[in-house]
Amino acid sequence: MFETLTKRLTGSFSFLRGRQELTEENVAEGLKQVRQALLEADVHFQVARRFTDSVRERALGADRLAGVDASNQFVHAVHQELVELMGPEDARLPVAKQGPTVVLLAGLQGAGKTTTCAKLARLLRDEHKRRPLMVAADVKRPAAVEQLRVLGQRLDVPVFHLEGATPPEVCRAGLEEARRTGADLVLLDTAGRLHVDEALMDEVAQIAAVTQPHAQVLVVDAMTGQDAVRSAEAFHERLDLTGVILTKLDGDARGGAALSIKEVTGAPILFVGTGEKIEDLDAFSAERMAGRILGMGDVVGLVDQAQKTIDETEAQASFEKLVMGTFTLQDMFSMIRMVRKLGPMKKVLGMMPGMGQLADMDVDERQFDRLEALFLSMTPRERLKPDLLDLSRRRRVARGAGQPVNAVNDLVKRYGQMKKAMKQLGKLGLGSRIGAKDKRAALAGLSDTGAMVDPGAGGGGGLFGGLGGGLGGLFGGGGGMPDMGGMDPSALMGGTNPMGSSATRKSGRADDKRRKEKAKAKQRRKNRRKK
């Protein structure tokens, strides 16, 4: 998400690097580029103008940071204004003091209201221990009621609908059903239209009047850009909006709607949809989103994801094997599968600090499938005892996986680097400093404080400087981009790294030279034997 905006904003900061002081002139030049980046990202022009005015005041104001160069001062000012623009940080759905909490979901057709209704029910049930009831009040769109029923069956969440009734009658009956069954949360899935019209607004207003919802939430498709802002303004005129849910943020390369809607309507962003799965709905955090927009990543979000998806007992066992240097190829295989649970690698990359430079990279998820094919082509004994993998066995593994022998050789090489690097970290006492509760975060390359666990420091290079507590050694090789924790991006693609450091390239040339010299020496020995 925000790929284009991130790229343009980070580019606008580069001209200030090396300068010690912010002046009217260089701030004006920076703001010109920031304003252009915002407009290209579909941010409302009035919002972009107010934003840049606020950044100017902050950057040139009395609260400038002493001893910090101009580029970092400017980034700090932009970050703080982004947080204020998208905040407040603590926006939450209200909770009824008595009876069920009623949440009305409104929006245009195609924004994803029905799916979001189910996602919200799952999130509030699992994380806030609520007992939800979903009310199917969209009688206009074909199969909308059936869609919500299917989602409800998958989640084991009850769905209410009253055949032949009008949407306001359905919602009123749904509220009575919630009181009867003891549900403490009612989610009203209302109908939408392809565009804002009077009939739509009248229907939503009638539902609000009948049910008196505690929260009136607008569901907006972030990919619609300026249309999202216009529809938000129209709904805000007829409804007292409590908040906004932005959907399809994972497919939005511009992201302007996220920056504009709160400023235009005054309604805070409550949740964001980040994927198609039922679990892909996250509580919105202005601080974390601002960090991602500026390429600073979302360390907290990644740690939270790791703690949700990675089993604590399994993580602890894997981590202890890593730092003790006793883990096997079977453990590495299990670790790869564990880390893949975090989600698509491009999404995980976006949550890592310094990954803004990779906005245009297409991460080939099939590379991970090829790796798993190599592991599955080995026998259980070979995965437990990698030393058994002689040349004939490696050829058999390669044939079984449909890959060249070099792929097996590279996997074993990365395994060796990873084992060596993590053994060195074990000697430094890393295992004793990290408690059992933090092992899952460490396996994601992070601690709860956001500190990087960097196996690359031990000589292994690394993806994220420590993804999987050492998976960097598998994918990263040695070298890489120094400002990205030693990451070698192309290793994800299964190829060479055109952006690799000069040290990496020199190392490769030295290896080639040694191989040629070794081949020449071998040929000379053969010639002497013939004589």
N, C-alpha and C positions, 0 to 999 in steps of 0.2 A: 504494500500500500504506500501511497505518497511517493512513488519512485521518482517521478519527474520533479515534484516539488523539492524533495530531498536533494536531488542532484543539482538543481539550479540554486538552491539556497546555500549549500555547501560551497558551490562554485563562486557565489557572490562574496564569500568571506576570504577567498584566497588572496585578493589583491591587498588586503590589510596585513598579511603575514610579514613579520619582520619590522613593522612600524611600532614605535614605542608609545605613541600618543594618538588619541582620536581628536580630529579637528573637524570644523564645520565642512571643509572641503571633502575629506575622505569619507566622512559619515554620509554626506549627501550622495556621493558616488555609490557607496554601499547600499543605501536605501533605494536608489534608482534601480539597482539590480534586484533587490528584494521585492520591490513593488512589481517589477516585470515578472518575476517568478510566481508571485501570488496570482496575478491576473491570468497567466498562462495555465495555472492550476485550477482555474475557474472560481477563484475567490471573488466575492461580490466587490465591485470597484470601490464602493463606499467603505466597506470593511477594510480593504487594502489601504486606502488612504488614511483612515483613522489609525490603523495598525502602525504604519510607517511613521506617522506623526508621534505616536507614543514611544516608538523605539528611539526616535531622535531625541526626545526629551530625556529618556532614561540613559542613553549612551553619552550625552553631553552634560548630564546633570551632576549634582554634587555627590551622588552615591557611587561614583566610579571606583573601581577596585584598584588599590595601590599596588604597584609592582607587577601588574599584569599587562601583557602587550595588547596592542590595539585590536588585533584579530579576536583574541579571546574576550576582550571587553565587549566587542560588538556581538559576538555569539551569545554571551551572557545576557545582553539586553534583549536580543531577539527571543531567546529561550523564555525569559521571564514574561515577556509580552504574549508569547504564544500560550503560556499557562493561564494568564489572566483572560485571554481571548476565549479559550475553550472551557475555562473553569465554570463553577467552583469545583474543587477537588472532592468534596464530600457530598455531592448530589446523590440522593437515594430516593427510592419509591417510598411514599408515606405508608404508615401502617395504621389501620383503624383501631381505635380504642375499644370499640365494641362491635361484635359481628364480623362478617368477612370483609376483607379489604377488596374493593372493586377497582379494577384497572381496565380502562377503555382504550383499545388499540385502534387508531384511525390512520388513514393514509390513502394514497392512490393505489389503483390496481397495479399489480406487478412489483410493488415495493417489497413484498415478502412478509405481509402481516400474518398470514396463517402459519407459515413456518416459524416466524419469530414468536408467535403465541406459544407454540410447542416448546421452542428453545427456552423461553422465559419460564414456562412452567417447570421444566426440568431443572433449570438453574436455581430457582427459588425453593423448589422442593429439596434438592440435594444439598445445597449450601446453606439454606436458611430454615430448613425443616418446616416448610409450609405445606399445607394440604390443598393443592389447587383443583379448581374445576374450570374447564375451558368451555365457553359458550359459543357455539357456531351460529353466528347471526348474519353471515354473509349468504343471503339467499339469491343474490344476483348472478354471481359467477358460477358457471356449471362445475359440479363436483367439488366445490369449496367445502361443503359440509362433510362429504366423504373423505376429503384429504385430511381434515382435522381429526376425524374419527380414526383414520389409519395411524396418524401420528400419536394420538392418544393411546391406542392399543399398544404401540411400540414402547411407549413410555410408562404404560400402566397408570395413566392419568385419565379420570372420567371426563367425558365430553357430553354436553347437554345440547339438545336441539328440539324444537317444537314444530312439527310439520304443519304447513299451511298457515302459520302465524307470521305477522309482520316482524321486522327486525326489533322494534322497540318491545313488542310483546314477548318475543323470544328471550330478550335480555332480562325483562322483568321476571319471567318464569324461571330463568336460569338463576337469578338471585334468590328466589324462593327455594329452589332446589338445593342451593349451597347451604342455606340456613337449615334445611331439613336433614341434610346428610352430614353436616358438621364441617364442611370445607371452610377454610379460613382465608382463601384467596380465590377471587373470581376474575378470570381473564375474558374480556368480551372481544371476540374477533368480528369486527364490523366489515361491511362491504366497502369497496372502493370503486373508482371510475378510472377511465383512461386519462381523464383530465378533470380539473376542478369545475363543478357545475352546481347550480342552486339545489337540485334534487339531492345530491350527495350531502351537501352541507345541512339541509333540512333534516335528513334522516339521522345523521350523526348527532345533531343538536337535540332531536327528539329522544334518542337513546340516552344522552347525557341527562336530560331533564327527568326521564323515568327512573334511571338507576342511581343518580347522584354519585358518580364515581369519585373515589378518593384520589385517583390519578388519571389524567387524560394524556395519553402518550401518543405522539406522532411517530409513525414508522416511515422512514425516508430511505429511498434508494440512493446511496452516495454516488453512484455512477451517473446519475442524471444531472449533476452539476448545478447550473443556475436554475434549472427547472425545480430542483429540490428546494431551493431557497424560496422561489415564488409560491410553490404549493404550501410550504411551511408558513409563509405570511398569510395565505388565504385561510388555512385552518386556524391559525392563531387569532384571526379576527372573529371567528365564530365559536371557538372553544378556548377555555382557560387552560392552555397547555401546561402540564406539570413537567414534562420532559420530552426528550427525543431519543429514538433508537435509530442508529444508522446501520443499514444493512449493506451487504456486498462490498464491504470496505476492502476485502482481499483482492477484488478485481479492479479497484479504482486506482489508476496511475496518477490521477490529478489530486483528488482529495480536497478540493476547494469547499465542498459542501460542509465538511466537518469543521472548517474554520469560519464559515459564514452563518450557519443556522442559529447558533447560540447568540451571536451578536445581533442578528436581525430580529429574532423572536423573543429573546430573553429567557427562553426555556433551556435548561442545561441538558447536555448529552448524558444519558443514563447508561446506555449499553451500546456496544458495537458488534455487528455480525462480521465474523472474520473467516467464514468458510461455509460449505454446504452441509457439513455434518451437524447433527442435533446438538453436539457439545460446543459448537463454534459460536458461542455468544459470551462476551466478556464484559464485566463492569468497566465503564469508561474511567480512565484516569488522565486528567489534563497534563499532569507532570510527566507521566510515562509517554503519552502520545507526543508531547512536545519534544522529548528526547529522541523518539523514533524519527520524527520529521527532520530533525537536525542531524541525523546519522549517529546519534549517541547510543542507540539501541534501547532495549527494555529489559534490563537485567532482572528486575523484580518479577516481571511477567514470565520470563523464562524459568526462573526458579519456581514460581508458583505452578507452572505447567509441569515441571519435572516432579514436583511433590504430588501432583494429582495423578500422573500417569505411570510413574515408576514405583514399583513395590519396594517398600523400605527394607524388608529383610533381604530381598534379592540384591538390592543396591549395596547394602552393607557388606554382604558376602563378596560381591564383585570388587568393591573398593578395597577390601582387605587383601584380596589376592593381588590386586594391582600394585599396591604399595609394598607388599612383601615380595613381589617379583615371582610369585608362584603360579600365576594364571597361565592358562593354556589357550590353544586356538578355540576350544569349545567355549571358554569364558569370553573370548573376544567375539565369537559369533553371537552369544547371548547378549553381550553388551551392545552390539550393533542393532539388534532387534529392539533392545530396551530404549536406545536413543531415538530410533525411528518412531517410537510412540509419541514423541514430542510434536510430530506433525511434519509437513513437507519441509525439506531442508531449506528452501528459499525463505519460507516463513521464519524458520529458526535463525537463519542468517540475518534477517531484518531485525531480530531482537538482540543481536550481539553488537556491542559498541564497535564503531569503526567500520561497519559493513556497508555504509552508504556508497562506497566506491563500487560495490557489486550490484548496484540497482539494475543494470542492464544485462546482467549475466543470467543465462538460462541454465539453471541447475538441472542436470540430467539425473532424475531419480532412478533411472534404469541402472545406473552404475552400482547402486546399492543392491539391486536385484542380481546383478552379475557377481557381486561379492558373495551374496548368500548362496548363489549357485555353486561357487567354488567350495564353500564350506560343506554344502550338502553332498557334494561329490566325494568328499573324504569319508573314510570309515570313522566310526566313533573312536576307535583306538588311535587313529592318526590325529584326530583333533585333540585327544588327551595327551598324546606324545608326539609333538611336531618333529622331533629328531628322526622319526621313522620315514619322513618324506624325502626319500632319495630320488634320484632322477627318474627311475622307472615309475615310481609311485606318482611323482608330479605329472608325468606324461599321462598316466591313467586319470588323474583328477582333472587335468585340462580337457581331455577328451570327453569325460563325463559332463563337464560344465559347458562344453562347446566353445572353449576359449583356448588361446595359445598358452604354451608352457610358461612364457614370460609373465603371464598374469598370476600364475601360481607362485613363481619366483618372487614377484613383487609383493604379493601378500605375505609370504614368509619373511621377506626382508623387513616390511613394515612392522610385522609382529615382533621381530627381534629388536627393532629400534624402540618400539613401545615398551617392551619388557625392560630394556636397559634404562630408559628414561624414568619409568615409574619406580624401578628399584632404587635409583639415585634419590628420588623424592622420598622413598621410604626411609632411606638412611638419614635424611634431614628431619625425620620425625613428623612428616605430614599426617600419617595415620593417627598418631596420638593426639594431634592438635584438633582434629575434626571429629566431632561427636557422631554417634550413630544416626541421630536425627538429620544430620547434614549430608549424609552420604549420597542421597539422591541428587541434591544440588551439585555436589562435587562431580558426580558422573555426568552432569550437564556442563561441566567446565566452570562452575561458579560456586561461590559460597553465599550464604545468606546476606553477607555484607557487600556482595558484588565483586569480591576479590577474585581475580582470575587464577585458576589452578593451571599452571603452565608447564606441561611436560616438555614443551619445547626448550625450556631453560636447561633441561637435562641433556639436550642434544638431539631430540627427536623431531624438531619442527612442530607443526601442528595446526590442524583445523580448529579455529577459534582460540588457539593457544591452549587447548585442553578439553575440547568436547569429548565427552565420554571418559573423562579422567585419563585421556591418553589416546583416544581415537584420532587425535591430531597426528600422532605418529603413523597411523594407518593411511590417512588421506593426504597429509601435508608434506611428507618427506622432509628434507632439510631446507632451510631458507624460506623464501616467500616474501610477502610484503611486510616490511618491518613495522609499519604502523597498524598492522592488523593482527597482532599477536602471533606472527610467524605463519600466518595462513597461506597456503598455496591454493588459490581458487581453482586452477584448472585440474587439480587432482580430483576434484568432485566430478569432473567431466571425463576422467580417465585418460587425460592427455597431458602434454607438457604445458608449462605455465609461461605464456608470453609476457606476463608482467613480473616474472620472478626476479629476485634480486641479482645483482652482479655476482655476489658470492655463490649463489646457486648455479649460475651459468658457468662460472670458473670451475666449480667443483665438477660439473658435468663434463667439461672439456678435459679436465685432469683425469677423470675416470676413463674417457675415451683414449687418451694418450697412453695410459698404463695398459689398457687392453691391447692396443696395437703393439706396444713394446713387448708385452708378454707373448703375443702371437709370433712376432719376429724371432724372439729368443727360442721359442719352441721349434720354429722352422729351421733355425741354425743348428739345433741339436740333432734334428732329423738328418740334415745334410751331412753332419760330421759322422753319424752312424753309417750312412751309406758309403762314405769314403773308407 
